[in-house]
Amino acid sequence: MGHTNQILCIKNISIETLGNMKSYLSSDGFKVKEILATTKTIKSQSLPDYDAVFILGGPMSVNDNLDYLLEEKKLIHSSFNLGIPIFGICLGSQLIASSCGGKVYRGPKKEIGWGEVRITSKGQSSIFDNIIGSKIRVFHWHGDTFTLPSEAEILSESDLYIQAFRFKNAIGIQFHLEVTKNMIQNWIRKYHKELKKENLSRDGFVNDIDRNVSELESISKIVYKNFKSMIE
């Protein structure tokens, strides 16, 4: 366990939650404090109160002129200085990339739905340790991507983009390991206009959804355990 046994979870939109990882944290005795990102809620946090920080996804871009995103980047910088582990998912990973000196930009093609990513040798000895094989099937929903400074370690990639990385005490993951069946169904409803614009059918998301989510949960548990070793 950590020093305070408290975890901070920053949600950038209410529909994108900690998902299955909340149950892992709770089972290990961590108390999870979830906040919806606003300038006020982020400024009011005292980082030393927490063993780790999770920053979740959202439809906004790091490059949007939103005050609370700037506050999140300040919080990330503070966590670098304090050595408090951070786990960023999708937008969260992009905020970490931007904070550590990378550049976030619109990718040439959106990645939405189920797809494979490759685990690098660095990833196999880090956050993806104990996962069998060098490829995993994951759930994507992002249009932005990023460059990274030379000090960052690339842990996973797809044919198009960097998918996971480590910088100091921060882990950034572009794809969604945390999603549950209900989360995917809620996103299909919430973001239906985006799916229509991208000419994507919901069938590709829900076909074999129980099997896909079950396999993803197995991977998520392993990644969580590896991240937890950074806390202890």
C-alpha positions in Angstrom: 0.0 0.0 0.0 1.0 3.6 -0.3 1.5 6.4 2.3 -2.0 7.9 2.4 -4.0 5.2 0.6 -5.9 7.9 -1.2 -6.1 8.2 -5.0 -7.2 11.3 -7.0 -9.2 10.7 -10.1 -9.8 13.7 -12.5 -12.7 13.3 -14.9 -12.8 15.7 -17.8 -16.3 14.7 -18.7 -18.7 12.8 -16.4 -19.4 10.0 -19.0 -15.7 9.0 -19.1 -15.0 7.3 -15.8 -12.4 5.2 -14.1 -14.4 2.1 -15.1 -13.0 -1.2 -14.0 -9.9 0.3 -12.4 -12.0 1.8 -9.6 -12.9 -1.7 -8.4 -9.3 -2.7 -8.5 -8.3 0.3 -6.4 -11.1 -0.2 -3.9 -10.3 -3.9 -3.5 -6.8 -3.0 -2.6 -8.0 -0.6 0.1 -7.5 2.7 -1.7 -10.0 5.5 -1.2 -10.7 7.1 -4.6 -11.6 10.8 -4.7 -13.3 11.6 -8.0 -13.5 15.2 -9.2 -14.9 16.7 -12.4 -12.2 19.0 -13.8 -12.8 22.7 -13.2 -10.2 25.3 -12.4 -11.5 25.5 -8.9 -11.7 21.8 -8.2 -8.1 21.2 -9.5 -6.6 24.2 -7.7 -8.1 23.0 -4.4 -6.3 19.7 -4.4 -3.2 19.1 -2.3 -1.1 16.5 -4.1 0.8 15.2 -1.1 -2.6 13.9 0.2 -2.6 11.3 -2.6 -0.6 8.2 -3.5 -1.4 8.5 -7.2 -3.4 10.5 -9.7 -5.5 9.2 -12.6 -6.4 11.7 -15.4 -9.1 10.5 -17.7 -10.4 11.1 -21.2 -12.7 13.5 -22.8 -13.7 14.9 -26.2 -11.8 18.1 -25.8 -8.3 18.7 -27.1 -5.2 19.7 -25.1 -4.9 22.6 -27.5 -8.3 24.0 -26.6 -8.1 27.3 -24.7 -9.6 25.9 -21.5 -8.4 27.2 -18.1 -8.9 23.9 -16.3 -6.7 22.0 -18.8 -3.9 24.5 -18.0 -4.5 23.7 -14.3 -4.3 20.0 -15.0 -0.9 20.5 -16.7 0.3 22.5 -13.7 -0.8 19.6 -11.5 1.1 17.2 -13.7 4.2 19.3 -13.4 3.9 19.3 -9.6 3.5 15.5 -9.6 6.8 15.3 -11.6 8.5 17.3 -9.0 6.9 15.5 -6.0 7.4 12.0 -7.6 3.7 11.2 -7.2 2.7 8.5 -9.9 0.3 9.6 -12.6 -1.8 7.4 -14.9 -3.2 9.3 -17.9 -5.8 7.8 -20.2 -6.5 9.2 -23.7 -6.8 13.0 -23.1 -5.0 12.3 -19.8 -2.0 10.8 -21.7 -2.0 13.8 -24.1 -1.9 16.2 -21.2 1.1 14.3 -19.8 2.8 14.3 -23.2 2.3 18.1 -23.5 3.5 18.6 -20.0 6.7 16.7 -20.4 7.7 18.6 -23.6 5.9 16.8 -26.3 3.6 18.2 -28.9 -0.1 17.2 -29.2 -1.7 17.5 -32.7 -4.5 16.2 -34.7 -3.7 12.9 -36.2 -4.3 12.1 -39.9 -6.9 9.5 -39.0 -9.0 8.9 -35.9 -8.7 5.5 -34.1 -12.1 4.5 -32.9 -13.2 1.0 -31.9 -11.4 -2.3 -31.3 -7.9 -2.7 -32.6 -4.5 -4.2 -31.9 -1.4 -2.4 -30.5 2.1 -3.7 -30.2 4.0 -3.8 -26.9 7.6 -2.6 -27.2 10.5 -4.3 -25.3 10.4 -1.3 -22.9 6.7 -2.0 -22.4 7.2 -5.7 -21.7 9.5 -4.9 -18.9 7.4 -2.1 -17.5 3.6 -1.5 -17.4 2.8 -4.5 -19.7 5.0 -7.0 -17.8 3.3 -10.4 -17.4 1.1 -10.0 -20.5 1.6 -13.0 -22.8 2.5 -12.0 -26.4 3.6 -8.8 -28.0 0.2 -7.7 -29.2 -3.0 -6.8 -27.3 -6.6 -6.0 -28.5 -7.8 -2.7 -27.0 -10.5 -0.1 -27.3 -9.7 3.2 -29.0 -11.5 6.5 -29.2 -9.1 9.4 -30.1 -8.2 11.7 -32.9 -5.2 13.6 -31.4 -1.7 12.1 -31.1 1.6 13.4 -29.9 5.4 13.5 -30.1 7.5 12.9 -27.0 10.9 14.1 -25.7 13.8 11.7 -26.0 13.7 10.9 -22.2 10.3 9.3 -22.6 10.1 5.5 -23.1 7.6 4.3 -25.7 5.8 1.3 -24.2 3.2 0.5 -27.0 2.4 1.6 -30.5 0.1 1.0 -33.4 0.7 1.3 -37.1 -0.4 4.9 -36.8 0.5 6.3 -33.4 2.4 6.0 -30.1 0.0 4.2 -27.8 1.6 4.2 -24.4 4.7 5.8 -22.8 6.5 6.5 -19.6 8.0 9.7 -18.5 9.6 9.8 -15.0 6.7 8.8 -12.7 4.0 9.2 -15.3 2.3 6.6 -17.5 0.3 7.7 -20.5 -2.0 5.4 -22.4 -3.9 6.6 -25.5 -6.3 3.7 -25.6 -9.0 2.7 -23.1 -8.2 -0.3 -20.8 -10.7 0.9 -18.2 -13.9 0.6 -20.3 -16.8 -1.6 -19.3 -19.6 -2.8 -21.5 -21.9 -0.1 -20.1 -19.3 2.6 -20.7 -19.0 1.6 -24.4 -22.7 1.6 -24.8 -23.0 5.0 -23.2 -20.3 6.4 -25.4 -22.0 5.1 -28.5 -25.1 7.1 -27.5 -23.3 10.2 -26.4 -20.9 10.4 -29.3 -23.2 9.1 -32.0 -22.7 12.2 -34.2 -19.0 11.5 -34.3 -19.6 7.9 -35.3 -21.9 9.1 -38.1 -19.3 11.6 -39.3 -16.6 8.9 -39.3 -19.0 6.5 -41.1 -18.6 4.0 -38.3 -21.3 1.5 -37.4 -22.1 0.6 -33.8 -22.1 -3.1 -34.9 -18.3 -3.0 -34.9 -18.3 -2.0 -31.3 -20.9 -4.4 -29.9 -20.2 -7.5 -31.9 -18.6 -10.0 -29.4 -18.6 -7.1 -26.8 -18.7 -9.5 -23.8 -15.7 -11.5 -25.0 -13.8 -8.3 -26.0 -14.5 -6.6 -22.7 -13.6 -9.7 -20.7 -10.2 -10.0 -22.5 -9.6 -6.3 -22.0 -10.4 -6.6 -18.3 -7.7 -9.3 -17.9 -5.2 -6.9 -19.5 -6.4 -4.0 -17.4 -5.8 -5.9 -14.2 -2.2 -6.7 -15.1 -1.5 -3.1 -16.1 -3.1 -1.9 -12.9 -0.9 -4.2 -10.8 2.2 -3.0 -12.6 1.2 0.6 -12.0 0.5 -0.2 -8.3 4.1 -1.2 -7.9 5.0 2.4 -8.7 2.9 3.5 -5.7 4.2 1.0 -3.1 
